[in-house]
Amino acid sequence: MDGDGDTATAAQVGTPFRGFFGRPLFQDPSARALERVGVIDVGSNSVRMVVFDGAARSPAYFFNEKIMCGLGRGMSQSGMLNTEGRARALASIKRFALLAREMHLTSLTMVATAAVREAADGPEFKAEVEAATGIEMLVIDGTEEARLSAQGVLLGWPGARGLVCDLGGSSMELAEIGDNTVGRRVTSALGPFRLQMVPGGKKGLKAHIAETLKELKQEFDGTSYQALYLVGGSWRALARLDMERRGYPLTVLHEYEMTPKSIRKTIDWLADQDLKKLRTATGTSPERLSLVPLATVVLRQLLSVFRPKTIYVSSYGIREGILFEQMPDALRSRDPLIEACRFNEAANARLPGFGRKLYQFLMPLYRNASPERLRLVRAACLLHDVNWRAHPDYRAESCFDTATRANLGGLDHKGRVYLGLALMNRYKNAGADSRLTPLLTLLDEDEIRHSIMLGRAMRFGAMLSIGGPESAGELRFYPKKKVLELVLRHELQALFGEVAQQRFAALAKTLGVAPKVRIARAMSAAQNGVHSSSGSVTGGSSSVGGGSGG
């Protein structure tokens, strides 16, 4: 498939992913300690409690609740926390404290950001909360907020490099990231609540934002960044509106990619839209949508000053940054996608550990594959059976949804669809139904073909032997000769029954090669795994339709 040589085995394939299939790290005591990690985030606009199951590198959200309190609303005039917002925030935090007690959390951190740290009555509110809940409220400064938000981005993008912009209600933070670390960082008063009070109308607002951003850029020695990572509810709302304008088929916000041109088009498009209708269409709250117009002014100037080429949306921010802070270095260094898939396999597959065997069995098809392609193949093999409990009539579509809609870090939108299509074809030989077809527009024809091939390869390998396909035989791929060979162990050749033959033929047809089967003589231990052939059978190449079994 990806190779053009005639080497029959992938035993010597080099890969940068050493350790992915070693001992599962989520079983290590240091990772198990992160099974229930809670964070209460007291922001200027919202108060949220998240409880992570952080034992895997890509955390699962055990609990997630948000209240739009508006603590910082009106603070620019009064210098005080919003009275109604303060009461709502206190009530929410009391509820969260009781829930935390019921969940027996191993760790609970409460952080407060710009509104509480800058309001005259912030210390009083902090004391009130601590007296009512017994939980310490950590009031962090702007640079610490920037660092934690940037760490949240690194939780989802280990290889991320560029500038992180976290827009809250009362402040905006910038931080540079690269080499899995956070570099320089700054804070500013460019939050929407503050900007509402800038004098001079639209012209004065634009000038104020532009001047502030130019000053901030000097803090980074005038550096421009290729990638801009957006963190915060206002940015996510704007990204969802960009999806709506574009008719984008996948509404997962995390790792959504935009260009400066697309964002400017969306900003111009918003001026002529009915915001009430957009709220209904996108599921955006009125409180959040009311801040989007100011956020668009900030973003337009941000693009002009820092000139990024690509803009990404991160659903991970300060809360995930706090979880990242608690992760041991060994867990931080793992790939979030692979670790999440391994965790999913351990929890949900019929035969945990089979994914590793399946991956190794299929390696001859990927002798010269890129590291990114191998990464997706690994993920697919780990996930190939996690939906086995779904009804057979819907199992393939359930697999597609697992990849495209699940909370997986380290996976862009094209990767989601590639994985989804592969997993769907693992269970059937038909294409996507009409509901799923629009998502395939995110892939080119070559990616679609490779994904279908992977699915059919898993479909064959997963059923050849319950103990693992390598126990029954070995795949050998000769792209130049256009031959796919299966070398079967003599004593287990009966495993290659009618259904296995059909699926092997379907795989060969997808590859555009001829299927060939050889039976190896029984081996002694002294032969050390060397196969000698005693006969061969050339399989048919007719198309065979698949059922829903597996």
TORLUM-526452 format. One record per residue (C-alpha): residue number from 0; x, y negated, z. Coordinates in pm, 1 decimal, decimal comma. Example, Ala and Ser with C-alpha at 12.3 -4.5 7.8 and 13.67 -1.06 7.14 Angstrom:
REC  resi        xx        yy        zz
REC     0    1230,0     450,0     780,0
REC     1    1367,0     106,0     714,0
***
This chain:
REC  resi        xx        yy        zz
REC     0       0,0       0,0       0,0
REC     1     245,9    -265,5     115,0
REC     2     553,0     -81,2      -3,0
REC     3     687,4       4,8    -345,3
REC     4     949,1     259,5    -254,6
REC     5     933,3     636,8    -261,9
REC     6    1040,2     702,3      96,4
REC     7     789,7     946,6     237,3
REC     8     795,9     853,5     600,7
REC     9     793,4     539,5     810,1
REC    10    1004,1     681,0    1090,6
REC    11    1268,9     414,5    1040,9
REC    12    1032,3     120,1    1002,7
REC    13    1165,3    -178,1    1194,5
REC    14     916,7    -380,0    1398,5
REC    15     940,3    -679,5    1633,2
REC    16     666,0    -540,2    1853,1
REC    17     875,2    -310,6    2069,9
REC    18     700,3    -246,0    2398,0
REC    19     344,1    -285,4    2273,2
REC    20     291,9      88,2    2306,1
REC    21     495,3     134,5    2619,6
REC    22     344,5     164,6    2962,8
REC    23      19,0     -36,7    2976,0
REC    24     103,9    -347,5    3170,8
REC    25    -254,2    -407,2    3283,6
REC    26    -211,0    -105,0    3513,5
REC    27      85,4    -266,6    3686,2
REC    28       8,9    -395,6    4038,7
REC    29     124,9    -746,5    3942,4
REC    30    -134,9    -755,4    3664,9
REC    31    -406,6    -579,3    3865,6
REC    32    -378,1    -863,5    4117,1
REC    33    -529,4   -1089,0    3848,3
REC    34    -850,8    -886,9    3817,0
REC    35   -1062,0   -1155,9    3980,4
REC    36    -908,4   -1502,2    3951,5
REC    37   -1140,2   -1797,5    4004,3
REC    38   -1097,7   -2161,0    3904,4
REC    39   -1326,9   -2451,7    3990,6
REC    40   -1252,1   -2741,0    3756,6
REC    41   -1389,2   -3074,8    3881,1
REC    42   -1366,7   -3296,5    3575,3
REC    43   -1486,8   -3645,6    3495,5
REC    44   -1775,5   -3515,5    3286,8
REC    45   -1836,9   -3155,8    3393,7
REC    46   -1784,3   -2925,8    3690,2
REC    47   -1721,1   -2566,5    3594,9
REC    48   -1638,5   -2241,8    3766,7
REC    49   -1468,1   -1964,4    3570,8
REC    50   -1374,4   -1623,4    3707,5
REC    51   -1124,8   -1436,9    3493,2
REC    52   -1046,5   -1072,8    3469,8
REC    53    -688,3   -1161,9    3393,3
REC    54    -525,9    -820,8    3421,7
REC    55    -486,0    -816,6    3043,5
REC    56    -285,5   -1082,9    2858,3
REC    57    -604,4   -1208,4    2690,8
REC    58    -839,8   -1272,9    2982,9
REC    59   -1204,0   -1172,2    2998,2
REC    60   -1459,6   -1413,2    3142,4
REC    61   -1624,6   -1236,1    3431,7
REC    62   -1821,2   -1550,1    3526,4
REC    63   -1854,3   -1889,5    3357,7
REC    64   -2090,8   -2168,8    3463,6
REC    65   -2081,5   -2540,5    3386,0
REC    66   -2279,1   -2840,6    3512,6
REC    67   -2258,6   -3173,1    3326,1
REC    68   -2235,5   -3395,9    3635,7
REC    69   -2078,9   -3710,1    3487,6
REC    70   -1868,2   -3789,8    3794,7
REC    71   -1671,5   -4050,9    3601,1
REC    72   -1965,1   -4219,3    3429,1
REC    73   -1968,8   -4591,4    3506,8
REC    74   -1646,7   -4571,8    3708,1
REC    75   -1474,5   -4833,7    3491,5
REC    76   -1716,0   -5097,6    3622,0
REC    77   -1771,6   -4980,4    3978,5
REC    78   -1439,9   -4814,3    4059,3
REC    79   -1647,2   -4546,7    4232,5
REC    80   -1766,8   -4200,4    4143,0
REC    81   -2111,4   -4192,1    3987,0
REC    82   -2360,8   -4159,2    4275,5
REC    83   -2588,1   -3908,3    4106,8
REC    84   -2290,4   -3724,5    3959,8
REC    85   -2126,2   -3698,9    4300,3
REC    86   -2437,1   -3539,3    4453,9
REC    87   -2473,7   -3295,2    4165,6
REC    88   -2104,6   -3206,4    4177,3
REC    89   -2114,1   -3137,7    4551,2
REC    90   -2420,7   -2915,6    4513,7
REC    91   -2254,9   -2725,2    4229,1
REC    92   -1930,6   -2673,1    4419,8
REC    93   -2122,4   -2544,4    4723,7
REC    94   -2293,5   -2289,6    4499,3
REC    95   -1963,3   -2188,3    4343,2
REC    96   -1804,1   -2140,6    4685,4
REC    97   -2081,0   -1902,0    4789,9
REC    98   -2054,6   -1710,7    4463,2
REC    99   -1679,0   -1681,0    4508,7
REC   100   -1733,5   -1531,6    4852,3
REC   101   -1979,0   -1277,1    4710,3
REC   102   -1733,8   -1180,6    4434,7
REC   103   -1446,0   -1125,0    4680,9
REC   104   -1205,1   -1314,7    4459,9
REC   105    -836,1   -1238,9    4493,9
REC   106    -756,6   -1600,3    4407,0
REC   107    -960,0   -1921,2    4389,3
REC   108    -815,3   -2258,1    4287,5
REC   109   -1011,1   -2583,4    4280,4
REC   110    -862,1   -2871,2    4082,8
REC   111    -991,6   -3224,1    4032,0
REC   112    -871,6   -3453,7    3756,1
REC   113    -901,6   -3818,6    3647,3
REC   114   -1231,1   -3923,5    3806,2
REC   115   -1149,6   -3799,9    4156,7
REC   116    -786,0   -3908,9    4148,9
REC   117    -870,1   -4265,2    4036,1
REC   118   -1200,6   -4345,5    4208,5
REC   119   -1186,6   -4551,1    4527,1
REC   120   -1407,8   -4293,9    4697,2
REC   121   -1214,5   -3998,8    4552,9
REC   122   -1040,3   -3914,7    4884,0
REC   123   -1374,4   -3931,5    5063,2
REC   124   -1532,5   -3694,9    4810,9
REC   125   -1239,0   -3456,6    4840,8
REC   126   -1277,9   -3446,2    5219,3
REC   127   -1654,0   -3394,1    5187,6
REC   128   -1608,3   -3099,8    4952,6
REC   129   -1342,5   -2937,0    5167,8
REC   130   -1552,6   -2975,3    5481,6
REC   131   -1856,3   -2822,2    5309,9
REC   132   -1678,5   -2528,5    5143,9
REC   133   -1353,4   -2464,5    5328,4
REC   134   -1173,4   -2466,6    4990,9
REC   135    -883,3   -2701,7    4927,6
REC   136    -934,8   -2941,8    4639,0
REC   137    -610,8   -3005,2    4451,1
REC   138    -623,3   -3352,5    4297,9
REC   139    -365,0   -3335,9    4019,3
REC   140    -202,1   -3625,3    3837,4
REC   141    -221,7   -3680,9    3463,0
REC   142     108,9   -3521,5    3369,4
REC   143      24,5   -3209,5    3568,7
REC   144    -314,6   -3198,4    3396,6
REC   145    -133,5   -3219,0    3061,4
REC   146     100,5   -2935,6    3161,0
REC   147    -178,7   -2702,7    3270,9
REC   148    -385,8   -2773,6    2959,2
REC   149     -85,0   -2702,9    2739,4
REC   150     -24,7   -2376,7    2926,9
REC   151    -383,9   -2284,2    2848,5
REC   152    -308,9   -2326,1    2479,1
REC   153      -0,6   -2105,0    2516,9
REC   154    -217,7   -1839,6    2678,2
REC   155    -403,9   -1808,0    2349,1
REC   156    -116,4   -1894,2    2111,1
REC   157     218,2   -1758,0    2234,3
REC   158     390,8   -1891,6    1923,1
REC   159     217,6   -2230,5    1921,0
REC   160     436,3   -2527,6    1835,0
REC   161     317,9   -2886,3    1814,6
REC   162     119,7   -3139,1    2018,5
REC   163    -165,4   -3058,9    2258,5
REC   164    -432,4   -3325,4    2307,0
REC   165    -671,7   -3277,3    2599,6
REC   166    -962,1   -3523,4    2596,3
REC   167   -1159,9   -3545,4    2919,2
REC   168   -1428,1   -3788,0    3027,8
REC   169   -1194,4   -4045,7    3183,6
REC   170    -848,6   -3964,5    3044,7
REC   171    -659,3   -3813,8    2755,6
REC   172    -340,1   -3614,7    2794,6
REC   173     -74,1   -3523,7    2538,9
REC   174     189,2   -3251,0    2573,1
REC   175     432,7   -3092,6    2333,9
REC   176     467,0   -2714,5    2318,8
REC   177     711,8   -2474,7    2155,2
REC   178     908,4   -2159,7    2238,8
REC   179     627,6   -2060,6    2476,9
REC   180     703,0   -2358,5    2703,5
REC   181     561,8   -2704,6    2770,4
REC   182     784,7   -3003,2    2694,6
REC   183     724,8   -3376,0    2730,5
REC   184     380,8   -3489,3    2840,8
REC   185     192,6   -3813,6    2902,8
REC   186    -147,6   -3927,7    3024,5
REC   187    -364,9   -4220,6    2917,7
REC   188    -697,9   -4390,5    2985,1
REC   189    -844,7   -4297,0    2645,2
REC   190   -1131,3   -4092,6    2785,5
REC   191   -1477,6   -4183,6    2647,0
REC   192   -1607,4   -4317,5    2980,7
REC   193   -1318,9   -4566,4    2989,8
REC   194   -1352,5   -4657,6    2623,1
REC   195   -1716,3   -4753,6    2671,7
REC   196   -1592,9   -5062,7    2856,4
REC   197   -1335,9   -5185,5    2603,2
REC   198   -1435,1   -5537,2    2485,9
REC   199   -1439,2   -5662,2    2126,7
REC   200   -1686,1   -5423,0    1968,2
REC   201   -1576,0   -5161,5    1714,0
REC   202   -1283,1   -5371,8    1597,0
REC   203   -1154,9   -5426,1    1951,8
REC   204   -1200,8   -5058,5    2035,4
REC   205   -1009,3   -4942,8    1729,3
REC   206    -723,7   -5186,6    1798,4
REC   207    -704,6   -5081,2    2165,5
REC   208    -687,7   -4710,4    2080,4
REC   209    -431,6   -4763,3    1802,3
REC   210    -204,1   -4971,7    2024,3
REC   211    -226,8   -4721,5    2312,4
REC   212    -144,9   -4428,7    2085,1
REC   213     154,8   -4607,3    1935,5
REC   214     287,9   -4661,5    2287,0
REC   215     228,2   -4296,0    2370,7
REC   216     413,1   -4184,7    2059,0
REC   217     719,0   -4371,1    2179,0
REC   218     714,1   -4147,6    2486,7
REC   219     780,1   -3864,8    2240,2
REC   220    1058,3   -4063,3    2067,8
REC   221     833,4   -4129,8    1769,4
REC   222     806,6   -3760,1    1685,1
REC   223     538,1   -3645,2    1442,7
REC   224     398,8   -3293,9    1477,7
REC   225     292,2   -3044,9    1211,9
REC   226      21,3   -2895,4    1435,3
REC   227    -225,1   -3062,6    1669,1
REC   228    -411,3   -2849,2    1925,6
REC   229    -735,2   -3000,5    2055,8
REC   230    -855,1   -2916,5    2407,9
REC   231   -1177,3   -3038,6    2565,1
REC   232   -1553,6   -3031,6    2525,7
REC   233   -1576,9   -3341,2    2305,5
REC   234   -1328,4   -3193,1    2057,6
REC   235   -1513,6   -2861,0    2054,2
REC   236   -1839,8   -3042,2    1986,8
REC   237   -1680,2   -3230,2    1698,0
REC   238   -1536,3   -2906,1    1558,0
REC   239   -1881,0   -2744,5    1573,3
REC   240   -2015,8   -3039,3    1373,9
REC   241   -1736,0   -2993,8    1121,0
REC   242   -1848,5   -2631,5    1083,0
REC   243   -2205,9   -2747,0    1030,7
REC   244   -2108,1   -2990,9     758,3
REC   245   -1892,7   -2734,4     579,6
REC   246   -2142,9   -2450,4     613,7
REC   247   -1863,2   -2254,1     777,4
REC   248   -1973,6   -1890,1     829,4
REC   249   -1806,1   -1811,8    1163,7
REC   250   -1899,4   -2031,2    1460,2
REC   251   -1624,2   -1911,3    1694,9
REC   252   -1453,2   -2233,2    1802,0
REC   253   -1128,5   -2086,3    1934,9
REC   254    -853,6   -2109,5    1671,0
REC   255   -1083,9   -2291,7    1430,1
REC   256    -858,8   -2467,2    1180,7
REC   257    -921,1   -2808,8    1026,9
REC   258    -734,0   -3055,2     808,7
REC   259    -715,3   -3433,7     852,4
REC   260    -913,5   -3467,8     528,9
REC   261   -1192,0   -3241,6     655,1
REC   262   -1214,5   -3423,3     988,5
REC   263   -1238,2   -3762,6     820,9
REC   264   -1514,8   -3632,7     596,5
REC   265   -1704,9   -3507,5     901,6
REC   266   -1664,2   -3838,8    1083,2
REC   267   -1803,9   -4024,4     781,2
REC   268   -2082,5   -3765,8     743,3
REC   269   -2190,2   -3807,5    1106,5
REC   270   -2274,6   -4173,6    1050,7
REC   271   -2572,4   -4071,2     835,3
REC   272   -2699,2   -3779,1    1042,2
REC   273   -2987,7   -3741,9    1285,9
REC   274   -2807,5   -3653,8    1610,1
REC   275   -3119,1   -3494,2    1758,0
REC   276   -3137,8   -3249,2    1469,1
REC   277   -2766,2   -3180,2    1497,9
REC   278   -2804,7   -3101,1    1868,5
REC   279   -3062,7   -2837,0    1781,1
REC   280   -2862,9   -2695,8    1490,8
REC   281   -2534,7   -2667,8    1680,8
REC   282   -2652,9   -2602,0    2037,3
REC   283   -2462,1   -2904,7    2168,7
REC   284   -2585,0   -3064,5    2490,2
REC   285   -2710,0   -3427,2    2475,7
REC   286   -2448,7   -3530,1    2733,9
REC   287   -2167,9   -3384,1    2525,1
REC   288   -2293,6   -3515,3    2193,6
REC   289   -2329,1   -3867,5    2332,8
REC   290   -1950,1   -3883,6    2374,1
REC   291   -1866,3   -3755,8    2025,5
REC   292   -1883,3   -4097,7    1849,9
REC   293   -1613,2   -4235,7    2079,7
REC   294   -1411,1   -3916,6    2041,1
REC   295   -1417,8   -3957,3    1663,1
REC   296   -1266,6   -4306,1    1691,3
REC   297    -984,9   -4163,6    1905,2
REC   298    -923,1   -3873,6    1669,7
REC   299    -913,4   -4087,2    1357,1
REC   300    -642,7   -4303,4    1515,7
REC   301    -462,3   -3997,9    1654,6
REC   302    -436,0   -3856,9    1302,3
REC   303    -308,7   -4188,8    1172,0
REC   304     -41,0   -4232,0    1439,1
REC   305      89,9   -3874,5    1482,6
REC   306      17,9   -3751,2    1126,1
REC   307     -34,4   -3378,2    1190,3
REC   308     -82,9   -3150,4     889,9
REC   309    -310,6   -2897,8    1060,2
REC   310    -552,5   -2927,4    1351,1
REC   311    -659,4   -2635,1    1566,6
REC   312    -931,3   -2612,4    1829,7
REC   313    -848,1   -2434,0    2153,5
REC   314   -1119,0   -2299,3    2380,2
REC   315    -843,6   -2248,1    2636,8
REC   316    -738,6   -2540,4    2852,9
REC   317    -667,2   -2631,6    3211,9
REC   318    -853,8   -2336,3    3362,9
REC   319    -668,8   -2085,4    3146,4
REC   320    -348,9   -2277,3    3221,1
REC   321    -399,7   -2208,8    3590,2
REC   322    -438,8   -1837,0    3514,0
REC   323    -123,6   -1849,3    3297,8
REC   324      56,5   -2004,9    3594,4
REC   325     -20,5   -1695,7    3802,8
REC   326      80,1   -1439,6    3540,0
REC   327     411,0   -1257,8    3590,8
REC   328     667,3   -1328,1    3318,8
REC   329     634,6    -973,7    3185,4
REC   330     264,6   -1030,5    3119,2
REC   331     318,6   -1376,4    2969,9
REC   332     558,3   -1228,3    2714,6
REC   333     302,2    -977,9    2584,0
REC   334      92,9   -1038,7    2273,5
REC   335    -257,8   -1142,2    2388,0
REC   336    -429,7    -965,5    2097,9
REC   337    -256,7    -631,8    2143,0
REC   338    -292,3    -632,7    2520,5
REC   339    -663,6    -715,9    2494,8
REC   340    -715,7    -434,7    2244,2
REC   341    -528,7    -189,5    2466,1
REC   342    -740,7    -296,5    2761,5
REC   343   -1058,0    -250,3    2554,5
REC   344    -948,2      95,1    2442,1
REC   345    -871,3     203,4    2797,9
REC   346   -1213,7      88,9    2915,7
REC   347   -1436,8     191,8    2626,6
REC   348   -1283,4     448,8    2388,9
REC   349   -1366,5     818,1    2401,7
REC   350    -998,1     911,1    2399,6
REC   351    -783,3     632,6    2544,9
REC   352    -434,0     652,5    2399,2
REC   353    -553,5     787,8    2063,6
REC   354    -500,6     445,9    1901,2
REC   355    -124,3     477,7    1938,2
REC   356    -125,2     818,2    1770,5
REC   357    -345,9     693,0    1489,3
REC   358    -118,4     395,5    1429,6
REC   359     191,4     615,0    1407,3
REC   360      12,9     855,1    1171,9
REC   361     -73,8     571,2     931,5
REC   362     269,3     408,4     933,0
REC   363     384,0     562,8     600,3
REC   364     123,0     342,3     432,5
REC   365     285,5      30,8     578,1
REC   366     656,3      90,0     523,6
REC   367     725,4    -266,1     404,5
REC   368     435,2    -443,2     571,4
REC   369     484,2    -786,7     727,2
REC   370     493,9    -817,0    1108,1
REC   371     158,1    -995,0    1102,4
REC   372       0,6    -716,3     896,2
REC   373     141,6    -450,9    1130,8
REC   374       2,3    -644,9    1423,7
REC   375    -349,6    -630,4    1279,0
REC   376    -310,7    -260,8    1195,0
REC   377    -211,8    -192,9    1556,4
REC   378    -509,4    -389,2    1684,9
REC   379    -748,7    -205,8    1452,7
REC   380    -617,8     136,6    1559,1
REC   381    -664,9      46,3    1925,2
REC   382   -1021,2     -73,3    1861,3
REC   383   -1119,8     198,5    1615,1
REC   384   -1344,0     385,2    1859,9
REC   385   -1448,5     136,8    2127,9
REC   386   -1801,0     106,9    1982,0
REC   387   -1873,3     479,1    1976,6
REC   388   -2169,9     439,9    2212,0
REC   389   -2356,6     218,9    1965,4
REC   390   -2642,8     373,2    1769,7
REC   391   -2499,5     547,4    1460,2
REC   392   -2714,3     335,6    1228,3
REC   393   -2559,6      17,7    1367,8
REC   394   -2216,5     134,9    1476,6
REC   395   -2031,4      -9,7    1177,2
REC   396   -2191,7    -352,9    1218,2
REC   397   -2125,5    -338,1    1593,3
REC   398   -1756,2    -284,4    1515,6
REC   399   -1758,4    -585,8    1286,7
REC   400   -1912,4    -799,9    1559,8
REC   401   -1655,7    -675,2    1814,0
REC   402   -1372,6    -822,6    1611,3
REC   403   -1536,7   -1136,2    1475,5
REC   404   -1721,8   -1251,7    1786,2
REC   405   -1526,6   -1111,5    2081,1
REC   406   -1319,3   -1328,4    2313,6
REC   407    -977,2   -1241,9    2175,4
REC   408    -673,4   -1464,0    2202,9
REC   409    -396,3   -1473,6    1945,8
REC   410    -634,3   -1405,8    1656,4
REC   411    -724,3   -1660,4    1390,7
REC   412   -1049,0   -1653,1    1195,4
REC   413    -908,2   -1472,6     893,1
REC   414    -763,1   -1211,9    1126,8
REC   415   -1101,7   -1166,0    1292,5
REC   416   -1274,4   -1096,4     963,0
REC   417    -990,0    -869,8     844,0
REC   418   -1017,5    -663,3    1163,2
REC   419   -1396,5    -660,6    1148,4
REC   420   -1404,7    -534,8     790,4
REC   421   -1145,7    -265,6     864,9
REC   422   -1337,5    -141,9    1169,9
REC   423   -1663,5    -139,4     977,0
REC   424   -1509,0      72,8     702,9
REC   425   -1372,1     307,3     966,7
REC   426   -1733,5     420,2    1014,1
REC   427   -1873,8     396,3     661,9
REC   428   -1757,7     368,9     302,2
REC   429   -2005,5      98,9     205,7
REC   430   -1944,6    -275,3     190,4
REC   431   -2075,6    -540,3     427,6
REC   432   -2448,5    -609,8     445,1
REC   433   -2593,8    -946,1     347,3
REC   434   -2564,8   -1080,4     703,3
REC   435   -2190,5   -1027,7     704,5
REC   436   -2107,2   -1110,0     342,7
REC   437   -2058,4   -1488,3     398,0
REC   438   -1774,3   -1415,1     640,7
REC   439   -1580,2   -1235,5     369,1
REC   440   -1531,2   -1570,1     195,3
REC   441   -1257,9   -1635,6     455,0
REC   442   -1045,4   -1361,1     295,2
REC   443    -900,5   -1338,1     -53,5
REC   444    -951,7   -1030,5    -273,1
REC   445    -618,5    -877,3    -175,2
REC   446    -692,1    -911,4     196,1
REC   447   -1035,1    -755,6     149,2
REC   448    -884,6    -462,1     -40,1
REC   449    -617,7    -404,9     225,9
REC   450    -874,1    -425,8     505,0
REC   451   -1102,7    -169,9     340,1
REC   452    -801,6      58,3     284,6
REC   453    -710,9      34,9     652,9
REC   454   -1067,6     121,7     749,6
REC   455   -1071,6     428,7     527,9
REC   456    -729,7     534,2     651,0
REC   457    -856,4     518,1    1009,8
REC   458   -1174,8     698,4     904,2
REC   459    -966,7     991,8     784,8
REC   460    -701,1     991,2    1055,6
REC   461    -946,6     955,9    1344,3
REC   462   -1131,0    1277,5    1259,5
REC   463    -850,1    1505,9    1139,5
REC   464    -773,0    1633,6    1488,9
REC   465    -912,5    1553,0    1833,0
REC   466    -564,9    1587,0    1982,5
REC   467    -429,2    1327,3    1741,1
REC   468    -375,7    1338,8    1363,8
REC   469      -1,2    1396,6    1398,0
REC   470     -69,2    1732,5    1563,1
REC   471    -231,8    1856,3    1241,6
REC   472      -5,7    1707,1     981,7
REC   473     187,3    1416,3     839,5
REC   474     111,2    1153,3     577,2
REC   475     365,2    1077,7     304,9
REC   476     313,1     792,9      62,2
REC   477     489,5     757,2    -275,3
REC   478     370,5     429,8    -430,7
REC   479     582,8     453,9    -748,0
REC   480     470,4     811,0    -814,8
REC   481     116,3     711,4    -717,6
REC   482      80,9    1002,7    -478,7
REC   483     -55,9    1025,4    -125,7
REC   484      54,0    1351,1      31,3
REC   485     -73,7    1525,1     342,4
REC   486     158,5    1788,8     487,1
REC   487     -50,3    2021,4     704,6
REC   488      80,2    2257,0     970,1
REC   489      17,5    2613,8     859,1
REC   490    -149,9    2726,7    1179,5
REC   491    -384,2    2423,5    1181,1
REC   492    -477,0    2401,4     814,8
REC   493    -836,9    2495,3     896,5
REC   494    -873,9    2145,4    1043,3
REC   495    -868,4    2017,2     686,5
REC   496   -1233,8    2102,7     630,2
REC   497   -1481,2    1964,2     378,0
REC   498   -1539,1    1630,3     550,3
REC   499   -1166,0    1577,8     602,4
REC   500   -1106,6    1656,9     235,9
REC   501   -1370,1    1405,5     129,9
REC   502   -1225,3    1131,0     346,7
REC   503    -871,1    1200,0     233,9
REC   504    -985,9    1178,7    -128,0
REC   505   -1167,4     852,0     -56,1
REC   506    -851,8     706,0      99,2
REC   507    -640,0     807,2    -201,6
REC   508    -893,9     655,8    -439,2
REC   509    -887,9     328,1    -246,2
REC   510    -508,7     326,7    -277,8
REC   511    -534,8     404,0    -647,5
REC   512    -320,5     716,6    -618,2
REC   513    -360,2    1092,9    -646,6
REC   514    -419,5    1298,1    -330,0
REC   515    -192,9    1596,1    -267,6
REC   516    -196,4    1849,2      16,0
REC   517      90,4    2078,2     115,9
REC   518      84,8    2352,9     376,0
REC   519     399,5    2377,7     586,2
REC   520     525,9    2713,3     713,0
REC   521     513,7    2773,6    1086,1
REC   522     817,7    2621,8    1253,1
REC   523    1035,7    2748,9    1532,1
REC   524    1168,6    2517,9    1800,0
REC   525    1518,2    2557,1    1651,2
REC   526    1398,9    2403,5    1325,4
REC   527    1354,3    2078,6    1517,9
REC   528    1058,0    1957,2    1322,7
REC   529    1189,7    2018,8     969,6
REC   530     902,4    2114,5     735,7
REC   531     947,6    2367,9     456,2
REC   532     662,0    2406,3     210,7
REC   533     508,6    2739,3     121,2
REC   534     230,5    2615,3    -100,8
REC   535      44,8    2311,6    -222,4
REC   536    -308,0    2212,0    -305,3
REC   537    -392,1    1905,2    -511,2
REC   538    -710,5    1746,5    -383,3
REC   539    -987,3    1599,0    -592,2
REC   540   -1022,0    1227,9    -646,5
REC   541   -1395,8    1187,0    -681,7
REC   542   -1571,5     915,0    -485,4
REC   543   -1739,2    1038,9    -172,5
REC   544   -1995,0     835,0      19,3
REC   545   -1957,6     820,1     395,1
REC   546   -2209,6     872,8     668,8
REC   547   -2222,4     713,9    1010,4
REC   548   -2042,4     981,3    1206,0
REC   549   -1687,9     966,2    1321,8
***
